[in-house]
Amino acid sequence: MDNKELYENMNKSISIKTPIGVLPIVIFLSGIVLFASFIFYNIFSIGNSFTNVKLPSNSVINLKNKGEYTIFYEYNDNLAKENYEQVSNMDISIADINSKNKVQINKTSANFKYSNFGTTKSAFLKFKVEEAGDYEISGSSKIGTNNKITISIIQGFLSKILFTVIGSLIIMIVTILSGIFIIFGRIKNNME
């Protein structure tokens, strides 16, 4: 085998005579759009799942499902310390409207936060209801302030966050693997 033939064989094995194509690029771009849309939609959906209540006051909230709920207090960064002191010195109670039975409220075991559009929600209490329905929530301050604070109530917060994270990772992995599979398939076909 002379040098010219060797050069031609090497050139044949490393060159791609036809373009890889538009399909992998379309898959990658579609994956990026789907990934971003999925995350944005789910974060927006989580934000809309909160029921906000101003305290101190008495309010009626509708809990659509039985099970465990988490209570967050809402603040912006400038008022974080002030709001926390106020909410930690507040007696909060929840009672079934029909039976008047009080719901047991406990502190959360983990401190998780949710930030959205300039406000942060920080979990601090949790409770469990045995049946869906209307509940009265009331709060009174132990330190004698009438400043209003906002608390937010949500069910299944952690499962919604996990669904968003795992779903977005699946979209990203499937997109990358699909694109790579198509690219390597075309490179293999071009080398034959």
LOLUMMI-554928 format. One record per residue (C-alpha): residue in three letters; x, y, z negated. Coordinates in steps of 0.02 Angstrom, whole numbers, plus 32768, in hexadecimal, padded with zeros to 4 digits. Each point is the difference from the previous one (the first is absolute). Example, Ala and Ser with C-alpha at 12.3 -4.5 7.8 and 13.67 -1.06 7.14 Angstrom:
residues 2
ALA82677F1F7E7A
SER804580AC8021
end
This chain:
residues 192
MET800080008000
ASP804F80A38037
ASN7FF280A77FA5
LYS7F7880428071
GLU7F907F687FE1
LEU802380077F44
TYR7FD480B97FFE
GLU7F5E7FDF805E
ASN7FCF7F737F88
MET8024806E7F67
ASN7FA18092804D
LYS7F6D7F8D8028
SER7FF87FBF7F4D
ILE800480AA7FAB
SER7F9F806E8077
ILE7F4480108007
LYS7FCD801380B4
THR7F4C802F7FDD
PRO7FC680737F76
ILE7FC17FB37F5E
GLY7F5B80548022
VAL7F8380737FB4
LEU7FA47F7C7F9A
PRO807B7FFA7F6D
ILE800080BE7FF6
VAL7F4280028002
ILE7FFD7F7B7F77
PHE807A80627F94
LEU7FA180A48017
SER7F597FAC7FE2
GLY80477FAF7F64
ILE803C80A77FBD
VAL7F56804F8020
LEU7FA57F6C7FB2
PHE80777FFF7F6A
ALA7FE980BC7FE0
SER7F437FF6801C
PHE7FEE7F6C7F8A
ILE806180577F74
PHE7FA880A78019
TYR7F527FB18005
ASN801E7F977F64
ILE804D808E7F9B
PHE7F6E80708033
SER7F867F747FD2
ILE80527FEA7F55
GLY7FF380BC7FE2
ASN7F477FFB8029
SER7FE37F6C7F8B
PHE801E80687F63
THR7F6D80417F9C
ASN803280A77FB3
VAL7FBA803E7F5A
LYS802380A57FA8
LEU801C7FF67F43
PRO7FD180327F7D
SER7F4C7FDF8035
ASN7F7E7F788013
SER7FEC7FB880AF
VAL7FA87F6C804D
ILE80647F968078
ASN7FC87F6D806A
LEU80727F697FF9
LYS7FD67F9A8099
ASN80537F5D7FCB
LYS801F7FA37F60
GLY80B57FE77FCC
GLU809680667FC9
TYR801680BA8023
THR809480737FE5
ILE7FF480B47FC1
PHE807F807D8041
TYR801980B37FC9
GLU801C807C808D
TYR807C808F8000
ASN80718068806D
ASP80B9800A7FD7
ASN7FF380A97FA8
LEU7F7F7FC17F83
ALA803D7F4D7FE6
LYS803880137F4B
GLU7F6D806D7FCD
ASN7F817F8A804E
TYR80517F667FB3
GLU7FFC804C7F51
GLN7F4A802E8016
VAL7FC97F588048
SER80627F9D7F7E
ASN7FA480617F77
MET7F547FDC8046
ASP7F807F837FC3
ILE7FB87FAE809C
SER7F6B7F8B7FF6
ILE7F9C7FA18083
ALA7F557FB67FE0
ASP7F807FA38069
ILE7F6D80768021
ASN7F7D7F787FEC
SER80407F9A7F6D
LYS8063808D7FAC
ASN808A7F807FE1
LYS80AD804E7FF9
VAL80887FBE8071
GLN80A87FD77FB1
ILE808A80718043
ASN80B87FCE7FF4
LYS80A6804D8031
THR804B7FC380A3
SER80937F8B7FF2
ALA805A80528094
ASN801280B88027
PHE7FE0801380BA
LYS7FE180A08062
TYR7FA9803180A0
SER802C80A38058
ASN7F94804A8088
PHE7FF280AF804A
GLY805B805D7F74
THR7FB47FA87F6B
THR803E7F6B7F9D
LYS7F947F827FA6
SER804F7F9F7F71
ALA7FB17F637FB8
PHE7FE880017F44
LEU7F627F9C7FD3
LYS7FA07F69803E
PHE7F587FB17FDC
LYS7F967F6E8039
VAL7F467FFB8021
GLU7F997F628007
GLU7F808044807B
ALA7FF280898081
GLY7F9380977FDE
ASP7FFB80AF7FB8
TYR8072802B7F6F
GLU8011809D7F99
ILE80B1803D7FE7
SER802480847F7F
GLY809B80517FBC
SER802380777F72
SER80A5804F7FD3
LYS80507FDE7F57
ILE806580A1800D
GLY7F6A80728017
THR8020803C80B2
ASN7F7880198081
ASN80757FFD8096
LYS7FBD7F8B8084
ILE806A7F6F8038
THR7FDB7F86808C
ILE80037F457FE9
SER7FEB7F868090
ILE7FB87F517FF8
ILE80247F76807E
GLN7FEB7F44800C
GLY80877F8F804A
PHE808580878012
LEU80957F888000
SER7FAE7F86807A
LYS7FDC80908078
ILE80B5803A7FF7
LEU80417F4D801A
PHE7F8B7FE78094
THR804480A1804F
VAL80B67FD17FE4
ILE7FF17F4A8037
GLY7F91802A8095
SER80788087803F
LEU80957F8A7FEC
ILE7FA67F798064
ILE7FDA807D808B
MET80B580398004
ILE80497F4F8001
VAL7F887FC08087
THR80258099806C
ILE80BC7FEE7FF2
LEU7FFF7F44801C
SER7F8B80108097
GLY806F8084804F
ILE809F7F9C7FE0
PHE7FB17F608042
ILE7FCE805680A3
ILE80AA80558014
PHE80627F5E7FE5
GLY7F897FA18071
ARG801E807C808C
ILE80BC80047FE5
LYS80027F418007
ASN7F9A800280A2
ASN80748082804D
MET809B7F9A7FD5
GLU7FC07F638056
end
